[in-house]
């Protein structure tokens, strides 16, 4: 009973997640994260302060 009690929330969350992913239109998190990363990189390149040759 120890394993069942300690992993109950993990198993219940996995089962609920699988059910939601199969029956509802859940957005793809990987695509969302990649899009956010590209936006952050573009923002960084646009507003980056470049060092001059003599500055350390």
N, C-alpha and C positions, 0 to 999 in steps of 0.2 A: 504494500500500500504506500510505501514511501516514495517510490518513483511516480506513481499516479498523482499523489498529492503535490509533489514538488514541481511537476511539469504540466499540471492541469491548465494553467493560464496560457502556457506556450501552445499546447495542443488545441485548446479552444480558440485561440487567436488564429492559428494556422487554418483550422477548419472554417472559421468565419471568413477569413481572407480569401480562401479558395472559392467559397460560395459566392462572395461578392464579385470576384473577378470573372466568374463564369456567367453570372446572371445580370450584371450591370455594366454600363460603359465606364470603366475605370480608366483614367488617363495613364499613359505609360510614363512612369517616374524616370526612367533612364533618359528618354527623349527630353523631358522637362529639365532634368539636371544638365544635360548637354547644352541645351539652349541657354540656360542661365550661365553656364561656364563661358560660352562664346560671347555672351553679352558683357560679362565681367572683364574678359580679356580685351574686348574692343574699348570698353570704358577706360581700362588701365592704359592702353596704348594712346588713347586720345588725350588723357590728362596727366601723363607721366612727366615728371621734371627731369630733364636730362642734365647730367653732370658736365661741367666744362673740363677741358683738359687739365688745367692747373688746380682744380678743386680736389681735395681728398676727404 
